[in-house]
Amino acid sequence: MKAFTLVELIIVLVVVGILSVSAAPLFIGTDGIDSVVLRERAKSVLRNIQLSAMQRTTDDCKAAYVTSATLGRPEQNCGSTAYTLPSGATDSNDRLLNYTDNTLAVVNTPSLPFAVEFGPLGKPQNLDCTSQCQLTFNEPGGASASLCINKEGYIYDC
């Protein structure tokens, strides 16, 4: 009777295991994960800027500047006609940069780029979010994740 030895079986299992670990990401992908992570990071940045506006009662408001590839606290104060992010900026608690692999769609907000100006009560002052203002991050594979801001300033998943 001919059969495989235990050593041969173990070697085959190790080779199959190595191949499956290296090839699995090609077949599984990250469907939906990138957009959800991006939404959570954007929600955190917006809430940080909103909290800053609520804590600084001497300033009239704080803004979050949204472009097709960035979201964050600009250098200018509220009411500016030309917002810009600081030069040499990196990702931080109040800045999210370079999400260019994903596309950003907006509902009930001005076209990109635009600013969300939060007042001392945390409400968006310059946007009409009576129903809700919505930011949707779309992945190239078709998955998407959205966050909404209501008229009272509540930022949530939608």
C-alpha positions, -999 to +999 in steps of 0.1 A: +000+000+000+013+034-009+003+065+012+016+099+021+038+103+051+029+126+079+058+149+069+045+152+034+010+161+046+023+187+070+043+203+042+013+204+019-008+220+047+018+247+053+021+255+016-017+257+012-019+279+044+007+303+031-010+306-003-044+312+012-031+340+035-014+357+006-042+353-019-072+359+003-071+397+002-072+396-036-105+378-035-121+392-003-113+429-007-123+456+017-159+462+005-174+489+026-147+491+052-128+521+038-159+543+035-171+534+070-137+542+085-136+575+065-171+584+078-161+577+114-130+598+110-150+627+094-176+625+121-148+628+147-133+658+130-166+676+127-175+669+163-141+682+174-146+715+156-182+717+169-170+712+205-144+739+200-171+763+189-192+754+219-163+759+243-150+792+230-177+817+238-155+847+229-154+837+192-186+838+173-181+805+155-157+778+142-158+764+107-152+730+091-140+733+055-151+704+032-135+699-002-135+668-025-103+655-008-100+672+026-121+681+056-109+702+085-105+734+105-094+762+081-070+790+089-097+817+084-125+827+108-162+821+100-176+842+072-145+841+050-151+839+013-120+818+007-112+792+032-079+773+031-063+746+053-029+753+069+000+746+045+020+715+053-010+702+073-013+665+083-041+644+096-050+653+132-080+657+155-093+686+135-082+677+100-087+648+076-067+648+044-063+630+012-093+607+009-090+609-029-096+571-034-132+578-023-156+603-038-176+626-016-213+634-025-233+660-006-271+663-001-288+695+011-255+714+012-238+737-013-216+722-039-180+714-030-160+730-016-181+746+013-178+753+049-199+743+079-199+771+104-208+760+140-221+786+164-217+787+202-246+762+206-230+738+181-257+744+154-246+749+118-252+786+111-246+789+074-263+757+062-300+750+060-301+716+075-338+716+083-343+681+070-306+671+072-273+678+056-256+647+043-220+638+034-217+604+016-183+588+010-183+564-020-157+538-026-146+528-061-161+494-056-196+508-050-198+507-012-207+539+006-212+554+041-230+586+050-230+610+079-257+636+085-259+669+104-293+680+115-305+716+122-296+713+159-261+703+151-264+665+159-238+646+138-248+610+132-246+580+108-274+580+083 
